[in-house]
Amino acid sequence: MNYDLIIILACFGAVLQDVPLYERLLRYFKLEFKPFNCALCFTFWASIPIFVFAEGPMGIFNSIVTAVLAELINRKLNTL
């Protein structure tokens, strides 16, 4: 299991949801629905091709872990 890649992708997915440019792009392209505006969903779908390519079927589990971690980071960021 590649812990560094899990943490990097989780942080990227969580922080991306709060970037104003990303929010403007979603509004411009009318993509304000899941999986694009949800940290958990976006991180899962963005990380699944990376992990499945790198680790095979076990990559699905890593994508789930990454998505849950991204959601926890996002909730913590939004409480600050």
C-alpha positions in Angstrom: 0.0 0.0 0.0 1.4 3.4 -1.0 0.7 5.6 2.0 2.3 8.7 0.6 0.1 8.6 -2.5 -3.0 8.0 -0.4 -2.2 11.1 1.7 -1.3 13.3 -1.3 -4.5 12.4 -3.2 -6.6 12.9 -0.1 -5.2 16.3 0.6 -5.5 17.3 -3.1 -9.2 16.2 -3.2 -10.1 17.9 0.0 -8.3 21.2 -0.7 -9.6 21.4 -4.3 -13.2 21.7 -3.1 -12.4 25.0 -1.4 -10.4 26.6 -4.2 -12.4 29.6 -5.7 -11.2 28.9 -9.2 -12.4 25.3 -9.1 -15.8 26.5 -7.9 -16.0 29.1 -10.7 -15.1 26.4 -13.3 -17.9 24.1 -11.9 -20.4 26.9 -12.2 -19.2 27.9 -15.7 -19.4 24.4 -17.1 -22.6 23.7 -15.1 -21.0 20.8 -13.2 -22.4 21.6 -9.7 -23.4 18.1 -8.9 -21.8 14.9 -7.5 -19.1 13.7 -8.0 -17.6 17.2 -8.8 -18.7 19.1 -5.7 -18.2 16.4 -3.1 -14.8 15.7 -1.7 -15.5 12.1 -1.0 -17.0 11.3 -4.4 -14.5 13.4 -6.4 -11.5 11.9 -4.6 -12.7 8.3 -5.1 -13.3 8.7 -8.8 -10.1 10.7 -9.4 -7.9 8.1 -7.5 -9.5 4.9 -8.7 -7.7 4.8 -12.1 -4.4 5.7 -10.5 -4.6 3.0 -7.8 -6.1 0.3 -10.1 -3.3 0.8 -12.6 -0.6 0.8 -9.9 -1.9 -2.0 -7.7 -4.6 -3.9 -9.5 -7.9 -4.9 -7.8 -6.5 -3.9 -4.4 -6.5 -0.3 -5.7 -10.3 -0.1 -5.1 -9.7 -0.4 -1.4 -7.0 2.2 -1.5 -9.4 4.6 -3.4 -12.0 4.1 -0.7 -9.5 4.9 2.1 -8.3 7.9 0.1 -11.9 9.2 -0.3 -12.8 8.8 3.3 -9.6 10.5 4.4 -10.3 13.4 2.0 -13.8 13.8 3.5 -12.4 13.9 7.0 -9.8 16.5 5.9 -12.5 18.6 4.2 -14.7 18.5 7.2 -11.8 19.6 9.4 -10.9 22.4 7.0 -14.5 23.7 7.0 -14.7 23.9 10.8 -11.7 26.2 11.0 
